[in-house]
Amino acid sequence: MVEGAIKLGEEHRHWLLSAAPESLELRNAPQRLVAQCAALGLVEPAGDAGVWRLTATGLVILRVMLGA
């Protein structure tokens, strides 16, 4: 494994891949999953309760998962 690499489980990857293309917003995730992704710096609150947005780091991870 590359030093500093973030290892995500299938549930994490599935949720991050569900980000809205235009706004990068995410919804509908268990609090545990949100807390883990937030602790890794991948998401941040988007303003409305239960709505999260990918951070710059989260966007990089998403692009890597998409092969972009």
C-alpha positions in Angstrom: 0.0 0.0 0.0 1.2 3.5 -0.7 2.1 5.5 2.4 -0.7 7.9 3.2 -3.2 6.1 1.0 -6.9 6.1 2.2 -8.4 2.6 2.2 -12.2 2.7 1.8 -14.7 -0.1 2.2 -17.3 -0.9 -0.3 -20.0 1.0 1.6 -17.8 4.1 1.7 -17.1 3.9 -2.1 -20.7 3.3 -2.9 -21.8 6.4 -1.0 -19.1 8.7 -2.4 -20.0 7.5 -5.9 -23.6 8.6 -5.2 -22.5 12.3 -5.1 -24.7 14.6 -7.2 -22.6 15.5 -10.3 -23.3 19.3 -10.2 -23.3 20.0 -6.5 -21.2 17.1 -5.2 -23.8 16.7 -2.4 -24.4 13.4 -0.7 -27.5 12.2 1.3 -28.9 9.2 3.0 -26.1 7.6 4.9 -25.8 6.1 8.3 -24.2 8.5 10.8 -21.3 6.1 11.3 -20.5 6.2 7.6 -20.7 10.0 7.5 -18.5 10.3 10.6 -15.9 8.1 9.1 -15.8 9.9 5.8 -15.7 13.3 7.6 -12.9 12.1 9.9 -10.9 11.3 6.7 -11.6 14.8 5.3 -13.7 13.5 2.4 -17.0 15.2 3.2 -18.2 18.3 5.1 -21.7 19.6 6.1 -23.5 21.2 3.1 -25.8 23.4 5.2 -29.0 21.4 5.4 -29.4 18.7 8.0 -28.4 15.3 6.5 -26.8 16.8 3.5 -23.0 16.5 3.0 -20.7 17.7 0.2 -17.4 16.3 -1.0 -14.3 18.2 0.0 -11.4 18.8 -2.4 -9.9 15.6 -1.1 -13.2 13.7 -1.5 -13.4 14.9 -5.1 -9.9 13.6 -5.8 -10.8 10.3 -4.3 -14.0 10.2 -6.4 -12.1 11.0 -9.6 -9.6 8.2 -8.8 -12.5 5.8 -8.3 -14.0 6.9 -11.7 -10.6 6.5 -13.4 -10.6 10.2 -14.4 
